[in-house]
Amino acid sequence: MRLEDWAVTIQKMTDECNHEQATPNRVLWLWRVKLEKEPTLLQPFEIDQIVRAVRRKLGNVSP
């Protein structure tokens, strides 16, 4: 999976997290639910890669 292909989604997720600063974990959880359903049907490890990219953009690097 290439993260470049998901740049728009990553940016949307980052923007929502920045907007909802009090609950960025909730925003990420909601996005996880969206991404595991159709039409994307991403595998958990692929969703993890996207979430890690969002956390890096937010400056919240966590394992």
Z-matrix of the N, CA and C atoms (Angstrom, degrees):
N
C 1 1.448
C 2 1.528 1 108.60
N 3 1.310 2 115.55 1 133.35
C 4 1.460 3 120.73 2 178.16
C 5 1.524 4 109.17 3 -101.89
N 6 1.322 5 115.83 4 122.56
C 7 1.466 6 119.69 5 179.62
C 8 1.526 7 111.77 6 -63.94
N 9 1.309 8 116.94 7 -25.09
C 10 1.473 9 120.08 8 178.77
C 11 1.529 10 110.35 9 -60.31
N 12 1.324 11 116.43 10 -32.66
C 13 1.465 12 120.84 11 179.22
C 14 1.527 13 111.99 12 -68.33
N 15 1.313 14 116.28 13 -19.97
C 16 1.460 15 122.34 14 -176.93
C 17 1.531 16 111.98 15 -108.01
N 18 1.318 17 117.95 16 15.10
C 19 1.467 18 122.42 17 -176.02
C 20 1.530 19 112.36 18 -56.69
N 21 1.314 20 117.84 19 -41.28
C 22 1.472 21 120.92 20 -179.36
C 23 1.533 22 110.26 21 -65.22
N 24 1.325 23 116.37 22 -44.30
C 25 1.465 24 120.67 23 179.22
C 26 1.523 25 110.22 24 -64.69
N 27 1.326 26 116.85 25 -43.60
C 28 1.467 27 121.02 26 179.06
C 29 1.517 28 110.10 27 -59.84
N 30 1.334 29 117.25 28 -41.76
C 31 1.462 30 120.65 29 179.52
C 32 1.526 31 111.25 30 -65.96
N 33 1.331 32 117.23 31 -41.14
C 34 1.474 33 120.93 32 177.79
C 35 1.530 34 110.22 33 -61.46
N 36 1.332 35 115.85 34 -44.32
C 37 1.461 36 120.36 35 179.95
C 38 1.525 37 110.52 36 -63.02
N 39 1.324 38 117.08 37 -43.05
C 40 1.462 39 121.92 38 179.38
C 41 1.517 40 110.70 39 -63.04
N 42 1.323 41 116.58 40 -44.41
C 43 1.461 42 120.78 41 178.83
C 44 1.528 43 111.47 42 -60.88
N 45 1.332 44 116.92 43 -43.20
C 46 1.461 45 120.19 44 178.82
C 47 1.525 46 111.33 45 -65.03
N 48 1.328 47 116.91 46 -39.47
C 49 1.468 48 120.19 47 178.37
C 50 1.525 49 110.68 48 -64.91
N 51 1.317 50 116.76 49 -40.34
C 52 1.463 51 120.39 50 178.54
C 53 1.524 52 110.80 51 -66.30
N 54 1.312 53 116.29 52 -36.81
C 55 1.465 54 121.16 53 179.88
C 56 1.527 55 110.92 54 -69.45
N 57 1.327 56 116.43 55 -38.48
C 58 1.464 57 122.59 56 -178.71
C 59 1.526 58 109.62 57 -105.06
N 60 1.319 59 117.43 58 57.36
C 61 1.457 60 121.04 59 -172.71
C 62 1.521 61 113.65 60 -56.63
N 63 1.308 62 118.34 61 -28.62
C 64 1.460 63 120.01 62 -178.46
C 65 1.530 64 111.62 63 -71.23
N 66 1.328 65 117.22 64 -25.77
C 67 1.466 66 119.80 65 -175.38
C 68 1.531 67 113.16 66 -134.94
N 69 1.333 68 119.43 67 53.03
C 70 1.470 69 118.12 68 -179.84
C 71 1.524 70 112.82 69 -64.59
N 72 1.332 71 117.86 70 -30.37
C 73 1.471 72 119.23 71 178.55
C 74 1.522 73 111.06 72 -64.80
N 75 1.318 74 117.00 73 -36.04
C 76 1.471 75 120.66 74 177.33
C 77 1.525 76 110.16 75 -65.92
N 78 1.321 77 116.88 76 -41.72
C 79 1.468 78 120.73 77 178.54
C 80 1.524 79 109.46 78 -60.52
N 81 1.327 80 116.56 79 -45.53
C 82 1.461 81 120.12 80 -179.79
C 83 1.534 82 110.97 81 -64.44
N 84 1.313 83 117.42 82 -38.68
C 85 1.454 84 120.96 83 178.30
C 86 1.537 85 110.17 84 -62.97
N 87 1.336 86 116.80 85 -44.21
C 88 1.465 87 120.42 86 178.92
C 89 1.526 88 111.23 87 -61.95
N 90 1.335 89 116.38 88 -39.48
C 91 1.458 90 119.97 89 177.85
C 92 1.520 91 110.94 90 -66.50
N 93 1.329 92 117.54 91 -38.07
C 94 1.469 93 120.53 92 176.93
C 95 1.528 94 109.80 93 -56.40
N 96 1.331 95 115.93 94 -44.98
C 97 1.466 96 120.55 95 -179.82
C 98 1.529 97 110.18 96 -61.87
N 99 1.328 98 116.71 97 -43.26
C 100 1.471 99 120.26 98 179.68
C 101 1.525 100 111.56 99 -62.72
N 102 1.328 101 116.43 100 -43.81
C 103 1.462 102 120.45 101 -173.78
C 104 1.524 103 113.59 102 -72.63
N 105 1.315 104 117.36 103 -22.34
C 106 1.463 105 118.02 104 -179.88
C 107 1.532 106 112.49 105 -85.94
N 108 1.324 107 116.74 106 -4.79
C 109 1.465 108 121.25 107 177.99
C 110 1.523 109 110.11 108 -101.29
N 111 1.329 110 115.17 109 170.71
C 112 1.465 111 119.49 110 175.59
C 113 1.509 112 109.81 111 -63.47
N 114 1.286 113 121.36 112 147.66
C 115 1.455 114 127.50 113 10.56
C 116 1.531 115 113.63 114 -90.07
N 117 1.328 116 119.08 115 -7.19
C 118 1.464 117 119.30 116 -175.35
C 119 1.521 118 112.89 117 -79.11
N 120 1.337 119 117.64 118 -43.78
C 121 1.454 120 122.76 119 -179.23
C 122 1.526 121 112.84 120 48.63
N 123 1.316 122 116.30 121 46.28
C 124 1.460 123 119.90 122 -179.62
C 125 1.523 124 110.94 123 -74.73
N 126 1.305 125 115.27 124 149.40
C 127 1.452 126 122.30 125 175.49
C 128 1.530 127 108.88 126 -78.05
N 129 1.336 128 118.09 127 155.46
C 130 1.473 129 120.41 128 -179.21
C 131 1.528 130 114.02 129 -53.97
N 132 1.327 131 118.31 130 -39.56
C 133 1.461 132 119.57 131 -179.43
C 134 1.526 133 111.58 132 -67.75
N 135 1.329 134 117.42 133 -30.43
C 136 1.462 135 120.66 134 177.22
C 137 1.533 136 110.28 135 -71.57
N 138 1.319 137 116.18 136 -40.53
C 139 1.466 138 120.50 137 177.20
C 140 1.527 139 109.42 138 -63.58
N 141 1.326 140 116.52 139 -39.34
C 142 1.467 141 120.64 140 177.56
C 143 1.523 142 111.34 141 -58.79
N 144 1.316 143 117.00 142 -40.91
C 145 1.467 144 120.69 143 178.68
C 146 1.531 145 111.03 144 -61.83
N 147 1.307 146 116.49 145 -43.02
C 148 1.467 147 121.20 146 179.84
C 149 1.528 148 109.96 147 -65.87
N 150 1.323 149 117.28 148 -45.58
C 151 1.464 150 120.93 149 -179.87
C 152 1.527 151 110.50 150 -62.42
N 153 1.341 152 117.69 151 -40.23
C 154 1.474 153 120.10 152 177.06
C 155 1.520 154 111.04 153 -61.78
N 156 1.333 155 116.75 154 -39.33
C 157 1.469 156 120.41 155 178.27
C 158 1.526 157 110.51 156 -63.79
N 159 1.321 158 117.25 157 -40.63
C 160 1.468 159 121.12 158 178.11
C 161 1.523 160 109.64 159 -64.22
N 162 1.330 161 117.22 160 -45.97
C 163 1.477 162 120.58 161 179.68
C 164 1.529 163 111.32 162 -60.26
N 165 1.341 164 116.73 163 -38.21
C 166 1.472 165 119.66 164 177.12
C 167 1.521 166 110.43 165 -62.63
N 168 1.329 167 116.31 166 -42.94
C 169 1.469 168 120.15 167 179.17
C 170 1.519 169 111.64 168 -64.54
N 171 1.327 170 115.98 169 -33.25
C 172 1.461 171 120.40 170 179.27
C 173 1.534 172 112.01 171 -78.93
N 174 1.330 173 115.98 172 -15.56
C 175 1.458 174 119.59 173 -177.19
C 176 1.509 175 113.20 174 84.42
N 177 1.333 176 116.87 175 12.01
C 178 1.460 177 122.49 176 179.64
C 179 1.511 178 109.74 177 -104.40
N 180 1.305 179 118.00 178 63.48
C 181 1.451 180 120.33 179 -177.63
C 182 1.522 181 108.43 180 -70.69
N 183 1.328 182 114.49 181 114.99
C 184 1.458 183 120.27 182 176.42
C 185 1.524 184 107.98 183 -138.73
N 186 1.302 185 117.69 184 150.35
C 187 1.467 186 120.35 185 -177.08
C 188 1.504 187 113.76 186 -65.16
